[in-house]
Amino acid sequence: MVRKTDSPFTSWKSSSARANPTAKPSGKLSKHDDSYIRKAAIRFRLPYITTLAAAIAAARGIEAYRRGKDMVKSIQEYHKDIR
């Protein structure tokens, strides 16, 4: 039984995941789950990273910040520096 809470991590559990936790996401349930996860991340102000490249970039940014390199530039600033 899934208990209703305010946490997206304790309340989210699709029927497909319960039936086969190793199954790859596909079909309507996957789209519903993706939407639910995205909306929960926004609601709880959590980062939502969808690609491995973005996850690596985020991890590198966190590491740099922890080492005291806290200068942040927007993507537009990087492009401006290329010209």
Backbone as CSV, one residue per row, in Angstrom:
resi,resn,N_x,N_y,N_z,CA_x,CA_y,CA_z,C_x,C_y,C_z
1,MET,0.841,-1.176,0.000,0.000,0.000,0.000,0.885,1.238,0.000
2,VAL,0.559,2.204,-0.834,1.307,3.453,-0.920,0.608,4.471,-0.033
3,ARG,1.362,5.038,0.876,0.829,6.025,1.816,0.963,7.415,1.201
4,LYS,-0.054,8.240,1.326,0.016,9.599,0.796,0.823,10.473,1.749
5,THR,1.817,11.154,1.188,2.637,12.091,1.953,2.939,13.287,1.085
6,ASP,3.690,14.235,1.622,4.102,15.393,0.842,5.372,15.130,0.063
7,SER,6.036,14.025,0.304,7.309,13.749,-0.359,7.090,12.997,-1.662
8,PRO,7.704,13.479,-2.765,7.552,12.766,-4.031,8.264,11.424,-4.006
9,PHE,9.214,11.254,-3.113,9.995,10.027,-3.089,9.285,8.898,-2.368
10,THR,8.410,9.236,-1.436,7.699,8.183,-0.722,6.342,7.889,-1.325
11,SER,5.783,8.849,-2.079,4.448,8.627,-2.616,4.449,8.102,-4.040
12,TRP,5.542,8.287,-4.786,5.574,7.857,-6.175,5.952,6.395,-6.275
13,LYS,5.122,5.632,-6.952,5.437,4.233,-7.224,4.429,3.768,-8.265
14,SER,4.879,3.588,-9.493,3.944,3.189,-10.545,3.625,1.706,-10.429
15,SER,2.516,1.333,-10.994,2.141,-0.070,-10.958,3.138,-0.911,-11.746
16,SER,3.722,-0.354,-12.803,4.704,-1.100,-13.585,5.974,-1.344,-12.777
17,ALA,6.359,-0.381,-11.955,7.557,-0.552,-11.130,7.316,-1.586,-10.043
18,ARG,6.101,-1.643,-9.507,5.795,-2.654,-8.488,5.790,-4.046,-9.106
19,ALA,5.275,-4.149,-10.312,5.184,-5.444,-10.967,6.558,-5.967,-11.373
20,ASN,7.407,-5.114,-11.893,8.730,-5.519,-12.336,9.701,-4.350,-12.144
21,PRO,10.377,-4.299,-11.010,11.235,-3.151,-10.721,12.422,-2.996,-11.659
22,THR,12.777,-4.025,-12.435,13.912,-3.923,-13.351,13.477,-3.603,-14.773
23,ALA,12.183,-3.464,-15.002,11.676,-3.189,-16.345,12.081,-1.794,-16.792
24,LYS,12.346,-1.657,-18.083,12.665,-0.349,-18.648,11.373,0.423,-18.835
25,PRO,11.404,1.762,-18.609,10.186,2.541,-18.772,9.734,2.594,-20.226
26,SER,8.464,2.434,-20.455,7.909,2.562,-21.795,6.400,2.721,-21.706
27,GLY,5.821,3.239,-22.751,4.375,3.337,-22.840,3.770,4.468,-22.029
28,LYS,2.452,4.380,-21.835,1.701,5.434,-21.170,2.135,5.634,-19.723
29,LEU,2.382,4.547,-18.998,2.787,4.686,-17.596,4.086,5.453,-17.471
30,SER,5.008,5.215,-18.371,6.286,5.923,-18.332,6.073,7.419,-18.512
31,LYS,5.251,7.799,-19.461,4.987,9.217,-19.698,4.305,9.843,-18.489
32,HIS,3.383,9.105,-17.880,2.706,9.607,-16.677,3.715,9.756,-15.544
33,ASP,4.564,8.758,-15.345,5.569,8.809,-14.286,6.540,9.958,-14.505
34,ASP,6.978,10.145,-15.755,7.890,11.244,-16.065,7.254,12.585,-15.719
35,SER,6.005,12.750,-16.088,5.293,13.990,-15.805,5.150,14.196,-14.305
36,TYR,4.819,13.134,-13.596,4.639,13.214,-12.149,5.955,13.580,-11.467
37,ILE,7.039,12.959,-11.876,8.347,13.235,-11.287,8.750,14.685,-11.565
38,ARG,8.573,15.135,-12.794,8.915,16.506,-13.167,8.104,17.508,-12.345
39,LYS,6.796,17.288,-12.228,5.940,18.201,-11.462,6.291,18.185,-9.979
40,ALA,6.616,17.010,-9.442,7.005,16.918,-8.031,8.325,17.644,-7.792
41,ALA,9.257,17.527,-8.714,10.547,18.221,-8.573,10.326,19.730,-8.543
42,ILE,9.457,20.218,-9.395,9.157,21.654,-9.422,8.463,22.067,-8.123
43,ARG,7.499,21.282,-7.713,6.738,21.593,-6.490,7.638,21.670,-5.260
44,PHE,8.569,20.736,-5.159,9.442,20.679,-3.991,10.777,21.395,-4.204
45,ARG,10.858,22.138,-5.322,12.050,22.940,-5.641,13.318,22.086,-5.623
46,LEU,13.249,20.945,-6.303,14.377,20.028,-6.416,14.936,20.059,-7.827
47,PRO,16.231,19.875,-7.981,16.795,19.797,-9.332,16.227,18.590,-10.069
48,TYR,16.036,18.760,-11.358,15.520,17.670,-12.190,16.432,17.566,-13.397
49,ILE,17.271,16.562,-13.415,18.268,16.403,-14.466,17.875,15.201,-15.318
50,THR,17.822,15.417,-16.635,17.294,14.375,-17.517,18.337,13.680,-18.375
51,THR,19.566,14.184,-18.392,20.586,13.548,-19.224,21.847,13.302,-18.408
52,LEU,22.628,12.339,-18.851,23.885,12.044,-18.182,24.844,13.221,-18.287
53,ALA,24.882,13.873,-19.441,25.762,15.030,-19.629,25.417,16.136,-18.634
54,ALA,24.139,16.388,-18.434,23.711,17.421,-17.486,24.043,17.018,-16.054
55,ALA,23.906,15.742,-15.733,24.231,15.262,-14.386,25.721,15.422,-14.103
56,ILE,26.544,15.106,-15.079,27.998,15.260,-14.925,28.353,16.735,-14.753
57,ALA,27.752,17.596,-15.569,28.011,19.034,-15.465,27.585,19.560,-14.094
58,ALA,26.445,19.112,-13.601,25.970,19.541,-12.284,26.923,19.076,-11.189
59,ALA,27.373,17.829,-11.271,28.308,17.299,-10.271,29.620,18.070,-10.285
60,ARG,30.105,18.408,-11.470,31.344,19.188,-11.577,31.153,20.594,-11.005
61,GLY,30.005,21.184,-11.242,29.713,22.508,-10.698,29.641,22.495,-9.180
62,ILE,29.011,21.479,-8.625,28.930,21.338,-7.166,30.323,21.157,-6.570
63,GLU,31.123,20.323,-7.225,32.488,20.103,-6.757,33.300,21.403,-6.791
64,ALA,33.201,22.163,-7.870,33.928,23.434,-7.980,33.469,24.408,-6.903
65,TYR,32.171,24.458,-6.662,31.632,25.346,-5.632,32.188,24.976,-4.258
66,ARG,32.240,23.682,-3.969,32.755,23.224,-2.670,34.241,23.533,-2.499
67,ARG,34.951,23.619,-3.595,36.386,23.935,-3.540,36.643,25.446,-3.520
68,GLY,35.583,26.220,-3.492,35.732,27.665,-3.388,35.701,28.397,-4.700
69,LYS,35.481,27.702,-5.776,35.379,28.339,-7.090,33.905,28.615,-7.367
70,ASP,33.404,29.670,-6.740,31.966,29.917,-6.799,31.540,30.950,-7.837
71,MET,32.379,31.178,-8.843,31.989,32.078,-9.923,31.032,31.358,-10.870
72,VAL,29.896,31.945,-11.087,28.884,31.341,-11.948,28.709,32.223,-13.168
73,LYS,28.650,31.595,-14.342,28.399,32.316,-15.587,27.224,31.659,-16.291
74,SER,26.419,32.501,-16.902,25.308,31.975,-17.687,25.846,31.453,-19.016
75,ILE,25.061,30.661,-19.700,25.454,30.138,-21.004,25.670,31.291,-21.988
76,GLN,24.888,32.356,-21.843,25.030,33.516,-22.717,26.389,34.184,-22.516
77,GLU,26.863,34.224,-21.268,28.173,34.815,-20.996,29.290,33.988,-21.628
78,TYR,29.156,32.683,-21.595,30.157,31.830,-22.242,30.181,32.079,-23.747
79,HIS,29.023,32.176,-24.360,28.946,32.420,-25.802,29.491,33.794,-26.159
80,LYS,29.255,34.768,-25.312,29.759,36.112,-25.540,31.284,36.112,-25.549
81,ASP,31.908,35.319,-24.677,33.365,35.243,-24.578,33.993,34.562,-25.804
82,ILE,33.236,33.770,-26.541,33.746,33.052,-27.710,34.004,34.025,-28.863
83,ARG,33.179,35.026,-29.005,33.265,35.980,-30.127,34.493,36.806,-30.083
